[in-house]
Amino acid sequence: MRFVDTNIFLRFLVNDDPEKADACEMLFKKAIQGEEALFTTDMVIAEIIWVLQSYYGLSMKEVREKVEKILNTKNLECPGREIILNALAVSEQSNVDYIDAYNAFILKMNGITELYSYDRHYDRLSWLKRMEPGG
């Protein structure tokens, strides 16, 4: 099993360097064919999301489609796959920042229903009660 870093996914997704994009595509094809076992992390996916939104200006819908494509690659393991997919859906549907949506699902999985935050977009999530310190 080999680790895949953010820049490999980005070269493939945005095709800004066709030679490298082709090489990355071949790597993913090898995985799909069972010739490679790949691994990545939640942080890599978070970085991909941030770069696609902030640098490339993609909408959350476009980002979600690209990240789902990555996470559905055969023989690519990512420990937080289900949380990431849920967080992407909430982020797109409720207009909540991806990282906050990710954290919200971690809270939900751990039975935590209240949080301290000044970020009002948490109020859009029915399973959480947002509170402010001193309030």
MODELLER restraints for C-alpha pairs under 7 A, 6 or more apart:
rsr = mdl.restraints
at = mdl.atoms
rsr.add(forms.Gaussian(group=physical.xy_distance, feature=features.Distance(at['CA:1:A'], at['CA:37:A']), mean=4.61, stdev=0.5))
rsr.add(forms.Gaussian(group=physical.xy_distance, feature=features.Distance(at['CA:1:A'], at['CA:38:A']), mean=5.31, stdev=0.5))
rsr.add(forms.Gaussian(group=physical.xy_distance, feature=features.Distance(at['CA:1:A'], at['CA:39:A']), mean=6.65, stdev=0.5))
rsr.add(forms.Gaussian(group=physical.xy_distance, feature=features.Distance(at['CA:2:A'], at['CA:37:A']), mean=6.36, stdev=0.5))
rsr.add(forms.Gaussian(group=physical.xy_distance, feature=features.Distance(at['CA:2:A'], at['CA:38:A']), mean=4.93, stdev=0.5))
rsr.add(forms.Gaussian(group=physical.xy_distance, feature=features.Distance(at['CA:2:A'], at['CA:39:A']), mean=5.87, stdev=0.5))
rsr.add(forms.Gaussian(group=physical.xy_distance, feature=features.Distance(at['CA:3:A'], at['CA:38:A']), mean=5.81, stdev=0.5))
rsr.add(forms.Gaussian(group=physical.xy_distance, feature=features.Distance(at['CA:3:A'], at['CA:39:A']), mean=4.67, stdev=0.5))
rsr.add(forms.Gaussian(group=physical.xy_distance, feature=features.Distance(at['CA:3:A'], at['CA:40:A']), mean=5.57, stdev=0.5))
rsr.add(forms.Gaussian(group=physical.xy_distance, feature=features.Distance(at['CA:4:A'], at['CA:38:A']), mean=6.55, stdev=0.5))
rsr.add(forms.Gaussian(group=physical.xy_distance, feature=features.Distance(at['CA:4:A'], at['CA:39:A']), mean=6.02, stdev=0.5))
rsr.add(forms.Gaussian(group=physical.xy_distance, feature=features.Distance(at['CA:4:A'], at['CA:40:A']), mean=5.40, stdev=0.5))
rsr.add(forms.Gaussian(group=physical.xy_distance, feature=features.Distance(at['CA:5:A'], at['CA:40:A']), mean=6.82, stdev=0.5))
rsr.add(forms.Gaussian(group=physical.xy_distance, feature=features.Distance(at['CA:5:A'], at['CA:44:A']), mean=6.46, stdev=0.5))
rsr.add(forms.Gaussian(group=physical.xy_distance, feature=features.Distance(at['CA:6:A'], at['CA:44:A']), mean=5.27, stdev=0.5))
rsr.add(forms.Gaussian(group=physical.xy_distance, feature=features.Distance(at['CA:6:A'], at['CA:47:A']), mean=6.83, stdev=0.5))
rsr.add(forms.Gaussian(group=physical.xy_distance, feature=features.Distance(at['CA:6:A'], at['CA:48:A']), mean=6.15, stdev=0.5))
rsr.add(forms.Gaussian(group=physical.xy_distance, feature=features.Distance(at['CA:8:A'], at['CA:24:A']), mean=6.20, stdev=0.5))
rsr.add(forms.Gaussian(group=physical.xy_distance, feature=features.Distance(at['CA:10:A'], at['CA:48:A']), mean=6.80, stdev=0.5))
rsr.add(forms.Gaussian(group=physical.xy_distance, feature=features.Distance(at['CA:11:A'], at['CA:17:A']), mean=6.63, stdev=0.5))
rsr.add(forms.Gaussian(group=physical.xy_distance, feature=features.Distance(at['CA:11:A'], at['CA:20:A']), mean=6.39, stdev=0.5))
rsr.add(forms.Gaussian(group=physical.xy_distance, feature=features.Distance(at['CA:11:A'], at['CA:21:A']), mean=4.99, stdev=0.5))
rsr.add(forms.Gaussian(group=physical.xy_distance, feature=features.Distance(at['CA:12:A'], at['CA:21:A']), mean=4.46, stdev=0.5))
rsr.add(forms.Gaussian(group=physical.xy_distance, feature=features.Distance(at['CA:12:A'], at['CA:24:A']), mean=5.64, stdev=0.5))
rsr.add(forms.Gaussian(group=physical.xy_distance, feature=features.Distance(at['CA:12:A'], at['CA:25:A']), mean=6.13, stdev=0.5))
rsr.add(forms.Gaussian(group=physical.xy_distance, feature=features.Distance(at['CA:15:A'], at['CA:21:A']), mean=5.27, stdev=0.5))
rsr.add(forms.Gaussian(group=physical.xy_distance, feature=features.Distance(at['CA:30:A'], at['CA:36:A']), mean=5.56, stdev=0.5))
rsr.add(forms.Gaussian(group=physical.xy_distance, feature=features.Distance(at['CA:31:A'], at['CA:37:A']), mean=5.90, stdev=0.5))
rsr.add(forms.Gaussian(group=physical.xy_distance, feature=features.Distance(at['CA:31:A'], at['CA:38:A']), mean=6.96, stdev=0.5))
rsr.add(forms.Gaussian(group=physical.xy_distance, feature=features.Distance(at['CA:31:A'], at['CA:74:A']), mean=6.34, stdev=0.5))
rsr.add(forms.Gaussian(group=physical.xy_distance, feature=features.Distance(at['CA:31:A'], at['CA:75:A']), mean=5.43, stdev=0.5))
rsr.add(forms.Gaussian(group=physical.xy_distance, feature=features.Distance(at['CA:32:A'], at['CA:73:A']), mean=6.56, stdev=0.5))
rsr.add(forms.Gaussian(group=physical.xy_distance, feature=features.Distance(at['CA:32:A'], at['CA:74:A']), mean=4.87, stdev=0.5))
rsr.add(forms.Gaussian(group=physical.xy_distance, feature=features.Distance(at['CA:32:A'], at['CA:75:A']), mean=6.25, stdev=0.5))
rsr.add(forms.Gaussian(group=physical.xy_distance, feature=features.Distance(at['CA:34:A'], at['CA:75:A']), mean=6.71, stdev=0.5))
rsr.add(forms.Gaussian(group=physical.xy_distance, feature=features.Distance(at['CA:37:A'], at['CA:75:A']), mean=5.19, stdev=0.5))
rsr.add(forms.Gaussian(group=physical.xy_distance, feature=features.Distance(at['CA:37:A'], at['CA:76:A']), mean=6.28, stdev=0.5))
rsr.add(forms.Gaussian(group=physical.xy_distance, feature=features.Distance(at['CA:38:A'], at['CA:75:A']), mean=6.06, stdev=0.5))
rsr.add(forms.Gaussian(group=physical.xy_distance, feature=features.Distance(at['CA:38:A'], at['CA:76:A']), mean=4.57, stdev=0.5))
rsr.add(forms.Gaussian(group=physical.xy_distance, feature=features.Distance(at['CA:38:A'], at['CA:77:A']), mean=6.16, stdev=0.5))
rsr.add(forms.Gaussian(group=physical.xy_distance, feature=features.Distance(at['CA:39:A'], at['CA:76:A']), mean=5.45, stdev=0.5))
rsr.add(forms.Gaussian(group=physical.xy_distance, feature=features.Distance(at['CA:39:A'], at['CA:77:A']), mean=4.67, stdev=0.5))
rsr.add(forms.Gaussian(group=physical.xy_distance, feature=features.Distance(at['CA:39:A'], at['CA:78:A']), mean=5.98, stdev=0.5))
rsr.add(forms.Gaussian(group=physical.xy_distance, feature=features.Distance(at['CA:40:A'], at['CA:77:A']), mean=6.34, stdev=0.5))
rsr.add(forms.Gaussian(group=physical.xy_distance, feature=features.Distance(at['CA:40:A'], at['CA:78:A']), mean=5.21, stdev=0.5))
rsr.add(forms.Gaussian(group=physical.xy_distance, feature=features.Distance(at['CA:41:A'], at['CA:78:A']), mean=5.41, stdev=0.5))
rsr.add(forms.Gaussian(group=physical.xy_distance, feature=features.Distance(at['CA:41:A'], at['CA:79:A']), mean=6.53, stdev=0.5))
rsr.add(forms.Gaussian(group=physical.xy_distance, feature=features.Distance(at['CA:42:A'], at['CA:78:A']), mean=6.82, stdev=0.5))
rsr.add(forms.Gaussian(group=physical.xy_distance, feature=features.Distance(at['CA:42:A'], at['CA:80:A']), mean=5.80, stdev=0.5))
rsr.add(forms.Gaussian(group=physical.xy_distance, feature=features.Distance(at['CA:49:A'], at['CA:63:A']), mean=6.36, stdev=0.5))
rsr.add(forms.Gaussian(group=physical.xy_distance, feature=features.Distance(at['CA:52:A'], at['CA:58:A']), mean=5.71, stdev=0.5))
rsr.add(forms.Gaussian(group=physical.xy_distance, feature=features.Distance(at['CA:52:A'], at['CA:63:A']), mean=6.57, stdev=0.5))
rsr.add(forms.Gaussian(group=physical.xy_distance, feature=features.Distance(at['CA:53:A'], at['CA:59:A']), mean=6.48, stdev=0.5))
rsr.add(forms.Gaussian(group=physical.xy_distance, feature=features.Distance(at['CA:60:A'], at['CA:92:A']), mean=5.49, stdev=0.5))
rsr.add(forms.Gaussian(group=physical.xy_distance, feature=features.Distance(at['CA:61:A'], at['CA:92:A']), mean=6.18, stdev=0.5))
rsr.add(forms.Gaussian(group=physical.xy_distance, feature=features.Distance(at['CA:64:A'], at['CA:88:A']), mean=5.95, stdev=0.5))
rsr.add(forms.Gaussian(group=physical.xy_distance, feature=features.Distance(at['CA:71:A'], at['CA:81:A']), mean=6.67, stdev=0.5))
rsr.add(forms.Gaussian(group=physical.xy_distance, feature=features.Distance(at['CA:83:A'], at['CA:102:A']), mean=6.55, stdev=0.5))
rsr.add(forms.Gaussian(group=physical.xy_distance, feature=features.Distance(at['CA:83:A'], at['CA:105:A']), mean=6.39, stdev=0.5))
rsr.add(forms.Gaussian(group=physical.xy_distance, feature=features.Distance(at['CA:84:A'], at['CA:102:A']), mean=6.46, stdev=0.5))
rsr.add(forms.Gaussian(group=physical.xy_distance, feature=features.Distance(at['CA:87:A'], at['CA:98:A']), mean=6.30, stdev=0.5))
rsr.add(forms.Gaussian(group=physical.xy_distance, feature=features.Distance(at['CA:87:A'], at['CA:101:A']), mean=4.86, stdev=0.5))
rsr.add(forms.Gaussian(group=physical.xy_distance, feature=features.Distance(at['CA:87:A'], at['CA:102:A']), mean=4.78, stdev=0.5))
rsr.add(forms.Gaussian(group=physical.xy_distance, feature=features.Distance(at['CA:87:A'], at['CA:105:A']), mean=6.70, stdev=0.5))
rsr.add(forms.Gaussian(group=physical.xy_distance, feature=features.Distance(at['CA:88:A'], at['CA:98:A']), mean=6.32, stdev=0.5))
rsr.add(forms.Gaussian(group=physical.xy_distance, feature=features.Distance(at['CA:90:A'], at['CA:96:A']), mean=6.93, stdev=0.5))
rsr.add(forms.Gaussian(group=physical.xy_distance, feature=features.Distance(at['CA:90:A'], at['CA:101:A']), mean=6.29, stdev=0.5))
rsr.add(forms.Gaussian(group=physical.xy_distance, feature=features.Distance(at['CA:91:A'], at['CA:97:A']), mean=5.75, stdev=0.5))
rsr.add(forms.Gaussian(group=physical.xy_distance, feature=features.Distance(at['CA:91:A'], at['CA:98:A']), mean=5.30, stdev=0.5))
rsr.add(forms.Gaussian(group=physical.xy_distance, feature=features.Distance(at['CA:91:A'], at['CA:101:A']), mean=5.85, stdev=0.5))
rsr.add(forms.Gaussian(group=physical.xy_distance, feature=features.Distance(at['CA:94:A'], at['CA:124:A']), mean=6.55, stdev=0.5))
rsr.add(forms.Gaussian(group=physical.xy_distance, feature=features.Distance(at['CA:96:A'], at['CA:121:A']), mean=5.88, stdev=0.5))
rsr.add(forms.Gaussian(group=physical.xy_distance, feature=features.Distance(at['CA:107:A'], at['CA:113:A']), mean=6.93, stdev=0.5))
rsr.add(forms.Gaussian(group=physical.xy_distance, feature=features.Distance(at['CA:113:A'], at['CA:127:A']), mean=6.21, stdev=0.5))
rsr.add(forms.Gaussian(group=physical.xy_distance, feature=features.Distance(at['CA:113:A'], at['CA:128:A']), mean=4.81, stdev=0.5))
rsr.add(forms.Gaussian(group=physical.xy_distance, feature=features.Distance(at['CA:113:A'], at['CA:129:A']), mean=6.12, stdev=0.5))
rsr.add(forms.Gaussian(group=physical.xy_distance, feature=features.Distance(at['CA:114:A'], at['CA:128:A']), mean=5.51, stdev=0.5))
rsr.add(forms.Gaussian(group=physical.xy_distance, feature=features.Distance(at['CA:114:A'], at['CA:129:A']), mean=4.66, stdev=0.5))
rsr.add(forms.Gaussian(group=physical.xy_distance, feature=features.Distance(at['CA:114:A'], at['CA:130:A']), mean=5.88, stdev=0.5))
rsr.add(forms.Gaussian(group=physical.xy_distance, feature=features.Distance(at['CA:115:A'], at['CA:129:A']), mean=6.40, stdev=0.5))
rsr.add(forms.Gaussian(group=physical.xy_distance, feature=features.Distance(at['CA:115:A'], at['CA:130:A']), mean=5.14, stdev=0.5))
rsr.add(forms.Gaussian(group=physical.xy_distance, feature=features.Distance(at['CA:115:A'], at['CA:131:A']), mean=6.03, stdev=0.5))
rsr.add(forms.Gaussian(group=physical.xy_distance, feature=features.Distance(at['CA:116:A'], at['CA:130:A']), mean=5.85, stdev=0.5))
rsr.add(forms.Gaussian(group=physical.xy_distance, feature=features.Distance(at['CA:116:A'], at['CA:131:A']), mean=4.83, stdev=0.5))
rsr.add(forms.Gaussian(group=physical.xy_distance, feature=features.Distance(at['CA:116:A'], at['CA:132:A']), mean=5.30, stdev=0.5))
rsr.add(forms.Gaussian(group=physical.xy_distance, feature=features.Distance(at['CA:116:A'], at['CA:133:A']), mean=6.55, stdev=0.5))
rsr.add(forms.Gaussian(group=physical.xy_distance, feature=features.Distance(at['CA:117:A'], at['CA:130:A']), mean=6.31, stdev=0.5))
rsr.add(forms.Gaussian(group=physical.xy_distance, feature=features.Distance(at['CA:117:A'], at['CA:131:A']), mean=6.20, stdev=0.5))
rsr.add(forms.Gaussian(group=physical.xy_distance, feature=features.Distance(at['CA:117:A'], at['CA:132:A']), mean=5.68, stdev=0.5))
rsr.add(forms.Gaussian(group=physical.xy_distance, feature=features.Distance(at['CA:118:A'], at['CA:132:A']), mean=6.13, stdev=0.5))
rsr.add(forms.Gaussian(group=physical.xy_distance, feature=features.Distance(at['CA:122:A'], at['CA:130:A']), mean=6.42, stdev=0.5))
rsr.add(forms.Gaussian(group=physical.xy_distance, feature=features.Distance(at['CA:123:A'], at['CA:129:A']), mean=6.89, stdev=0.5))
rsr.add(forms.Gaussian(group=physical.xy_distance, feature=features.Distance(at['CA:123:A'], at['CA:130:A']), mean=6.32, stdev=0.5))
